[in-house]
Amino acid sequence: MYNGPALVSQLLCTLGVAPLDRQSELRAFLTAARARLRPEHVGLPLTTHRRVPGLRREEVAELVGVSPNWYAAFETGNSDRNFSPAFVQHVAEALRLDQADRVRLFRLALPEVAAVAEHFEAILASAEELVRDARASAGRALAGIISQRLMTEESLREVRAAGGRALASAICREIAARDLS
């Protein structure tokens, strides 16, 4: 079963064929995303003659609300235009990308977002490590407290038991002394 545009890039890497650059990877990613959708899947009328499977660039442009030239410039990467995160989000919605593919699209289409995302991922990984260390330290401290409490309770039981034996012994001596008198 086809599981998204990421499959194309993964396949290329598996075969040892890496995309030449970010623009080539973006083009391959978007082409694969268009190929998995049919016009009827997105509410567009079905046409009879189609040279390639999936949506045409023009159809994606219509869904996104931009001109076909604008979308083509985005997909091919042959433009000096600055594409906004909102535009990229509209493309992701039009192509019905899942969360993982949306992240990949943003990284490919907006390199500045990718740089910030990598920075935050490093911070998040560091924070997660600190949380794991804190949990481990807290767990060790709690285990120590529980251990001390159990030892204290055991000591108290031993003292009570010894005290109980001593009291029983004293009572027995008292009774024995009365019986002798």
C-alpha angles and dihedrals in degrees: 000000000000109000105185145294092296087074091070093054092044091050092050091051092047090053090048093248108126121189112257094238146335092284093054091048091048091050092049091046095051093043090054091047091052091047094059094056127074123205091246090055091063101037099264123132116263114245123205105229118053123165094194133029119257132016124343120232089249090057093051089048089053091050092048093045099240135110119275089243091054093051092044090053089052096047096045094042090224095131142089089212119124109231116207125230087242090057092048089049090053090051090050090051093047091051091044093231120183120234095270092049091046090055090048092049092051091049092050098041099040112036091182089059089049091054092050091045091053090050092051092044089056091049091047092049089051091049091048090052091050091050091050090050091048091050091050092049092047090048092051091047092048091048089052092050092048091048092051091048092050091050090049092049091049090050090050091050090051091049091047091048091048090046091049091051091048091050092047090049092050091049091050091050091049092050091046091050090052092049091053094050 
